[in-house]
């Protein structure tokens, strides 16, 4: 396999950033207490080093096809130890990112050690996306020394915008200390109402919503995203085109159908507000694996060119669009891992997330590579997706 010299890839990344002017767009309840403010100080640790790009001409010529395909995947690993399958994904199949999966209380220093093992092993010279779910409440992967206990999103929303932005900046700085540069948050799903929130298991039932209307979600999720960017972490808005009205969780249930979201409605409109009219800066969009009756009832959103095209409208021509987990989610188990990856990329997605089960990645990667080798149109789609990824990596905060 070919390996690139680091200065060349730095140049390519920065050049792609020039082509991505504008927004770079891209998963408990009980009594919920008052809104806590950040408390524990960020420890003094050495962040995982990331190459710094230098501007030059825009080109993918320095990347061979295997490397381009690898950039289209983020693969899950344990938070507390190096997962061999994920290490192989990075070293043998050029995976463009890792996802810290599970829940860890070991703290920032321990996480930084795990992350450092991956970044040291990545010989391509392309910055590795190191991602996790650090939303708050029950969806906070990283805890322990060096990480504040983050409140539920619905409690974060009690803070004034400037205080939430400051709190998110602190939380983002803690992620950077641990080597994380991509946070799959904030949730921007609009839950139907406070009265019916517990009828919505994936979002409302877990307190992951920032509110129940477009304006509130835009203000509060925007403040969270601004804080992450200020710390040097790229946020990802999720779950397009909305999971706030479904009555089942796609992680554990097949054929989850939304009957509420429409193309011109607020659930999609929040993305335009956040990415084009509101807070500006690098961000991604994650597409859900539910089925949307009013958009495309024929397939899950991640496999639907119709739904992904709507996401592209919000993300912009150079934005990054990624899937929700395609490795273990029950919503996609009717398709083979190979078909999941090919279908998502064909639909227009740029990054396939295999966050839970890294053992499916080789089949996914090999299928995308084989189709790109035999299908010129699909190879062009791979090039476009890789260009979006490289531009986002170069432009990240």
PyMOL commands that set and color helices and strands:
alter all, ss='L'
color gray80, all
select helices_A, chain A and resi 6-19+65-70+84-93+108-121+153-156+161-177+197-199+204-206+214-231+266-277+301-303+305-315+330-332+337-347+358-374+376-395
alter helices_A, ss='H'
color red, helices_A
select strands_A, chain A and resi 73-78+97-101+129-132+134-136+139-140+182-183+234-240+257-258+283-287+291-292+320-325+351-354
alter strands_A, ss='S'
color yellow, strands_A
deselect
rebuild
show_as cartoon
